[in-house]
Amino acid sequence: MKKPIALLAVLAAALAFVASASAHPLGNFTINHYDRIEPSGDRLYVLYVLDMAEIPTFQTKPTVDAAGEAVYGRRLAASLARHVQASVGGTPVALRPVEHVLAFPPGQAGLRTTRLELLLESPPLAHGGALDYRDGNYSGRIGWKEIVIKAGSGAKVSGSNVPSSSISHELLAYPKNLLQSPLDVTSAQAQVTPGTGNGSPPTLIPRDVLEQRVGVRAVADGGFASLIAQDHLSAGIILISLAVALFWGAAHALSPGHGKSIVAAYLVGQRGTPRHAVLLGLTVTVTHTLGVFGLGLVTLLLSQFIVPDTLYPWLNLVAGLMVVGIGASVFRTRLQKRRAAAPHEHAHAHGLEHDHDHDHDHEHGHSHAPPDALSARSLLAVGVSGGLLPCPSALVVLLAAISLHRVAFGLVLIVAFSVGLAATITGIGMVAVLAKRVFGRMSGNGGVIRLLPAVSALVILVAGVLMTVRAIPQLT
């Protein structure tokens, strides 16, 4: 009796996280940093906070294990300090590490995140003036970048071009309305008037409190990724987990992307059949699964040469260009068919007789235009474009499976997720195919049906152009 209840509990817990599919609020790839510049007394202090999501933390794990947490923390603090520059009144100000706290709060799928709080201190300021501060850490990585300037005891700040308080609560609670367009502030300017004495430096949060606060406020585990971290893997748990992975894949396919409109438009415009819809679904499954494994290999073996998150914009661009090519090809075919059919239709309009039998399965008499048959190459291209971009949660599952020595279980979870993704896309394709057939049988819609192929080609072409335009700015 206990086992069925436990299985239901696993299913209910997984489904309860439908709204939170990714662990770190800004994504599993992000490296986020926050600088609080605080003139206090006659010194300049900086509270520097580094927040690394699951995948960057996973990549640094071998280094941490080899050096030890204490040595790694000191090296990381020194590296961060070297890439911070400050000047007051045109005079460079050296900022040296004074104290740091390193923690590894729990993240998604049993993986860890990284949080480092670092206190930087300047020598006594000889004079005040214009403060110019620049943070060059992780300039090529995506993530939240925030700077604030706040006056401490005895010092004054005026004319600042950044706020005096953090809207992310020092990377502990990111604003939900800015998750899709995170802050990207890497420099700050203000007028600073120092006081006297050492002042009061900012305080760091103890490690045990830090891990507890971050785990509660900044990490929301996803239902799919949590499956890999189950304590006991009985046969029943595995079956339920696969069912939940299927569900998550199907739900993920309903989110923006994955070419649902493109698949539907392609099948409508090219006289697709249910068999074609199934083939598209299989192609999406294989492409998405191989994409996850390929990105996993890059993360594990090539991260020193290729930063995995920089591949996503390129994959978006490739998918967009593929869709543009598909749309242009379909539209060109429709134009050729229309031009070839025009003289024949004109002859019919003048009552010319034909000695041969007509095949009434097409629009009107016979046509000398190119056939509508789907080519294997274009069908494959549509399927690949729909599954080319791997889901980050699936990559987290793969990395967690390696970390937990559950590689086989992780692989079948990813395959099940991809099958669920493909099932939704296949279902949408089926609906498009069957809907066209129903409309085709309705009287008075002949003109509409004849326009559908051309309209669908334009839909594909426009969708591809939009995908390409959105991908290009992300490359930088």
Secondary structure, DSSP 8 states (H G I E B T S, - for coil): -HHHHHHHHHHHHHHTTTT---SSTT-TT-EEEEEEEEEETTEEEEEEEEEE-HHHHHHHHHHHHHH-HHHHHHHHHHHHHHTEEEEETTEEE--EEEEEEEE--B-GGG-B-EEEEEEEE----S--EEEEEEE-TTTTS-S-EEEEE---TT-EEES-SS-SS-TTTTTTS--GGGSSS--B--EEEEEEE--SSS--------HHHHHHHHHHHT----TTGGGGG-S---HHHHHHHHHHHHHHHHHHHTSS-TTHHHHHHHHHHTT--HHHHHHHHHHHHHHHHHHHHHHHHHHHHSTTT--HHHHHHHHHHHHHHHHHHHHHHHHHHHHHHHHHHHHHHHHHHTT---SS---TTSSSS---S------HHHHHHHHHHHHSS--HHHHHHHHHHHHTT-HHHHHHHHHHHHHHHHHHHHHHHHHHHHHHHHHHHSTT-HHHHHHHHHHHHHHHHHHHHHHHHHHHHHT-
